[in-house]
Amino acid sequence: MDTSGNLTLTQLMTDLAAKAKAGAEGLRLAGPEARTQLILSAAKHIRAQRDAILSANAADVEAASQKGLSSAMVERLVLNPDRVEAMARGLEDVAALPDPVGKELARWERPNGLDIARVSTPIGVIGIIYESRPNVTADAAALCIRSSNGAILRTGSEALNSAKAIFVAFEKAFAEAELPAAVQLVPTADRDAVGLLLGGLNDAVNLIIPRGGKSLVARVQAEARVPVLAHLEGLNHTYVHAEADADKAVSIVLNAKMRRVSVCGATETLLIDKAVAETLLPRIALALIEKGCELRGDEAARAIQPMAAASDDDWRTEYLDKILAVRVVNGLSEAVAHIRTYGTQHTEAIITEDPQAAEAFLNEVDSAIVIWNASTQFADGGEFGLGAEIGIATGRMHARGPVGAEQLTTFKYVVRGSGQTRP
C-alpha cells in the first residue's frame, strides 16, 4: 500500500471540505446581493474563458473517443460555442432567482405568547458526484452559491479537463468578491476520492448528490455515511391515448425521443393505445425511423409496423441512444400498470384530448414528473424556471423532481418569547 499517496489524497479531500465549510459560512453572511453578483461574475468569466473551455473539452472528447465510449456518452460530453453560451446564460438565470435563504416559510403564535417561525437555511456542505456532463460543474456551483451552500464537486475522469477549465471562472469570481471559495473542485480522477467523500470527511459533508448512471448511484447509496439525494435513471414513458390528436402525437413522441437521446428526460418506451395503434403507430414509426431511431416492439406492435422484437429487458432499459421500445396497450389502466412495473418514477407523459383521461393519468402515475400533451424532454430545471438543476430526484425524501436552489435548503425554527417559562 502506498501510504504516503493515500495520506496525500486524504489530506487533499480534508482540505477541500474545510475550505468549502468555511466558505459556506462566509457566503451566507455576505448576503443575497453578494451571492447574486458572485454568480453573475462567474457567468462573465465563463464567456471570457470560452476558448480555453472548448480547448480543454476537445481534449476530453478526443480521449473519450479513443477509449471507445458510446456515441451517447460522447455526445453528452461535447461542448461547442452555443453550449458554452447557454452555460453562461444558465448562470444568469440562477442569479435572477429569488434568494431561497432566510425565507419565512410559516409563522404562528402559541396561546402562551411564543412567536414561532420556520425559516429556510442552507444544508451546509454538499458533495456532488457526477459523470461526463461538463455543464453540471457550472450548474451545481451556481445553485450552491445561490442557496449559500458549500460544495465539493467531483466529476468523472472523462470530463475532468473541461471541469477544471469551467471552474477557473468560479475561482476568479470568488477572488474578485474577496470571499473564501465555498465551492471546491476535486482536481484528481483518483477513484479513492469518491470513497473519502462518501465517508463524510470528518462530518464536514452534510449531503451527497450523485448524478450519473445506475452503477454510480448504487455505489453512492451503498457506501455513503451521510444522507443521499439520489438522481436515478430516467426510464421514461410516453403514452398515446385513444383520444390523442394525431399530429400532436407524432410531434411530441419524435421530440421526446430524438431531441437529445442522451438526456435523462428522453422517452425510452412508447405505449400506444390499441384503439389508435393501427392508424397512428405507422405515422409515429416513420417519423422516428427517418431520424435514425431503431424500434423494438411487442407482438402487437410488430403486427402493425415492422420492427425488431422487444424482450423483457427492453422494458427495463434506459437506452440513452436512438432506440425506442414500443408496446401496444389496451387502455389507460394497462398503460399505468406497465409504468408502475417498469418505470423508475422519473418522468411520464400522456398524449390525449380527453381531460378526464389526462387527469386520471396525472393522478394515478406516481413519478416525480407527470406531463399532459408535452414532451418528456421538458423534465429539466431550467425549463421549470429553476434556472438550472443538479439533477432530477426520484426518491421521496427532502426533494423530488428537478433539484434547484430552493431544493438545496432545509429549515430551522426561530422562537421569540417575552419571558415565558414552561410549567
Buried (B, 14 or more C-beta within 10 A) or exposed (E): EEEEEEEEBBEBBBEBBBBBBBBBBBBBEBEBEBBBBBBBBBBBBBBBBBEBBBEBBBEBBEBBEEEEBEEBBBBBBBBEEEBBEBBBBBBBBBBEBEBBBBBEEEEEEEEEEBEBBBBBBBBBBBBBBBBBBBBBBBBBBBBBBBBBBBBBBBBBBBBBBBBBBBBBBBBBBBEBBEBBBBBBBBBBEBEEBBBBBBBBBEEBBBBBBBBBBEEBBEBBBEBBEBEBBBBBBBBBBBBBBBBBBBEBBBBBBBBBBBBBBBBBBBBBBBBBBEBBBEEBBEBBBEBBBEEEBEBBBBEBBBEBBEBBEBEEEBBBBBBBBBBBBBBBBEBBEBBBEBBEEBBBBBBBBBBBEBEEBBEBBBEBBEBBBBBBBBBBBBBBBBBBEBBBBBBBBBBEEBBBBBBBBBBBBEBEEEEEEEEEEEE
